[in-house]
Amino acid sequence: MKYENPKYPNPISDLVSDDVFELLNKHGLINEKSVRDHVIRKRFSDMKNNNLNASEAIEIIRKDYPYLQFDTIRKIVYQIK
């Protein structure tokens, strides 16, 4: 399955260039769940750096991912890498 999200054509631009992402995506080598989790962790970190408390940040993220429960997002953002 190929990653298709017009809102974020390369959601991991902080890790790989647009050309590399496009090539990997073209060949179906992008793990959508991992990309989603990376985006969630990055957004959470940005919100925390802007002095938003953790529960408010998670609730904001839940609005974009309503199929994820609060605890699931909490596990994603606090996951040890």
ZATI-88545 format. One record per residue (C-alpha): x, y, z; residue in one letter. Coordinates in Angstrom, 3 decimals. Each point is the difference from the previous one (the first is absolute). Layout:
TORTOR      east     north        up  residu
TORTOR         X         Y         Z       a
...
This chain:
TORTOR      east     north        up  residu
TORTOR     0.000     0.000     0.000       m
TORTOR     1.364     3.399    -0.929       k
TORTOR    -0.036     3.014     2.268       y
TORTOR    -2.503     2.529    -1.314       e
TORTOR    -0.726     3.112     1.989       n
TORTOR    -0.202     3.240    -2.009       p
TORTOR     0.204     2.030     3.214       k
TORTOR     3.488    -1.412     0.743       y
TORTOR     1.701    -1.068    -3.241       p
TORTOR     3.237    -0.806     1.875       n
TORTOR    -0.778    -0.184     3.701       p
TORTOR     3.535    -1.145     0.810       i
TORTOR     1.817     2.836    -1.775       s
TORTOR     2.111     0.427     3.134       d
TORTOR     1.418    -3.495    -0.661       l
TORTOR     0.071    -0.486    -3.789       v
TORTOR    -0.185     2.234    -3.052       s
TORTOR    -3.170     0.290    -2.058       d
TORTOR     1.611    -1.930    -2.861       d
TORTOR     1.007    -2.908     2.231       v
TORTOR    -3.428    -0.072     1.635       f
TORTOR    -1.717     0.008    -3.386       e
TORTOR     2.191    -2.849    -1.233       l
TORTOR    -0.578    -2.115     3.105       l
TORTOR    -3.722     0.714    -0.130       n
TORTOR    -0.168    -0.844    -3.698       k
TORTOR     1.383    -3.456     0.788       h
TORTOR    -2.271    -0.514     3.010       g
TORTOR     2.844     0.129     2.513       l
TORTOR    -1.551     2.526     2.383       i
TORTOR    -1.475    -1.371     3.231       n
TORTOR    -3.038     2.236     0.486       e
TORTOR    -0.372    -0.794     3.702       k
TORTOR     3.613     0.913     0.699       s
TORTOR    -0.376     3.244    -1.953       v
TORTOR    -3.187     0.819     1.913       r
TORTOR     1.708    -0.699     3.332       d
TORTOR     2.980     2.168    -0.962       h
TORTOR    -2.322     2.878    -0.920       v
TORTOR    -1.894    -0.404     3.282       i
TORTOR     3.224     0.000     2.056       r
TORTOR     1.279     3.077    -1.842       k
TORTOR    -3.263     1.931     0.481       r
TORTOR    -0.118    -0.966     3.681       f
TORTOR     3.586     1.147     0.509       s
TORTOR    -0.711     3.307    -1.751       d
TORTOR    -3.053     0.610     2.178       m
TORTOR     1.918    -0.867     3.179       k
TORTOR     2.763     2.423    -1.044       n
TORTOR    -2.701     2.675    -0.274       n
TORTOR    -0.975    -0.605     3.650       n
TORTOR    -3.153    -1.995    -0.668       l
TORTOR    -0.605    -2.669     2.612       n
TORTOR     0.095    -3.638    -1.072       a
TORTOR    -3.702    -0.811     0.344       s
TORTOR    -1.034     3.068    -2.023       e
TORTOR     2.530    -0.860    -2.710       a
TORTOR    -1.307    -3.566    -0.193       i
TORTOR    -3.596     1.239    -0.269       e
TORTOR     0.967     2.306    -2.872       i
TORTOR     1.719    -2.897    -1.778       i
TORTOR    -3.086    -2.193     0.574       r
TORTOR    -2.049     2.415    -2.101       k
TORTOR     2.165    -0.877    -3.016       d
TORTOR    -0.009    -3.716     0.828       y
TORTOR    -3.457    -0.687     1.484       p
TORTOR     0.450    -3.746    -0.468       y
TORTOR     2.814     0.029     2.575       l
TORTOR    -0.767    -0.063     3.696       q
TORTOR     1.623     2.375     2.469       f
TORTOR     2.118    -2.811     1.483       d
TORTOR     1.152    -1.130    -3.446       t
TORTOR     1.285     3.469    -0.811       i
TORTOR     1.621     0.198     3.431       r
TORTOR     1.821    -3.279    -0.696       k
TORTOR     1.150     1.312    -3.385       i
TORTOR     1.402     3.269     1.343       v
TORTOR     1.725    -1.579     3.008       y
TORTOR     1.300    -3.029    -1.890       q
TORTOR     3.677    -0.630     0.683       i
TORTOR     1.948     0.025    -3.242       k
